[in-house]
């Protein structure tokens, strides 16, 4: 199904697997990542950057894994009452709520609409639309963020954000450097400072209704898992249910439809399973990041094994054989008693899997094969279709 058929098995060192494993304890916050870091109400947020540089404007931002993936992965950590100021992205931005309640608002002044984002929600905010969010829950909250492309082009702040920051001695240069005059930085003479977006350009931006934005959200109650969405779905140790959210991704049921089809430069799906269930041995040529949302997951990667607990993540090397299954139960927002694994693959088109020969054989014996288009089909029908006259 892919160009991996003739590729030799990859040997991975333990050190390489550990380099690609980002545990919750490895998260390093930056509290001066953006120009609003002194603005009251926005001054207690933490920015995390796990994969790629993201859009941080601070030279002190720590990045766990700098390898290009075709997308960036980070998070915003915020106490109750703290806001992320209104800003605009050029590439896709997707929020995955890992815990807490956030009021998402949009429009240059934040009054076009609001959505209360809860645990387990995924929301794709349109490009070229101002957005911001506030933690309105009682506890600290975490929003995982995925940004499209390796190079995002930075962000545009709302005019009021730039004015407030200037009053606190903060300026942003055209080459995306944060200048802190309170800390002794000097405003450069050779690089222009970012000015507010012209009003006529703001007026030309598309407006998004609450209904349109809600159509870009998958809440836990919106999920419709595909029971047999992968070739290993009926086999012992398989059985994980897949819910495509953004793009078709790895799903092998020809009837499955994602929430959003538009290009993001990545695709996103939920995997849910009960203990012992998962996805059997396969590989593909795309970048892939696995994020454990609930439960403990065991990942077999070539001849190495990694366990992921809640909020742990793993970047899987392209072309490597991998399998994963749930070790322990954890009540998820979608299904109590199951575990959840977020799967992010690079690219906008389908991710065609090469299954291990033993999986292909066992699936055929159980009555299932993949048709020439890479979708599940009854083995008996395919035998009839390919028999010689």
Secondary structure, DSSP 8 states (H G I E B T S, - for coil): --TTTT-------HHHHHHTEE-GGG---BSSSSTTTTSTTSTT-EEEEEES-TT---TT--EEE-S--SEEEEEEEE-TT-EEEEEEESS-EEEEEEES-EEEEESTTS-SEEEEE-TT-EEEE-TT--EEEEE-SSS-EEEEEEEESS----EEE-HHHHHHHHHTTEEEBTTS-EEETTTT----SSS-B-----HHHHHTS----HHHHHTTEE-GGG---BTT-SGGGGSTT-B-EEEEEES-TT---TT---SB-S--SEEEEEEEE-TT-EEEEEE-SS-EEEEEEESEEEEEETTEEEEE-TT-EEEE-TT--EEEEEEE----SSSTT-EEEEEEEESSS----EE-HHHHHHHHHTTEEE-TTS-EEEHHHHHHHHS--
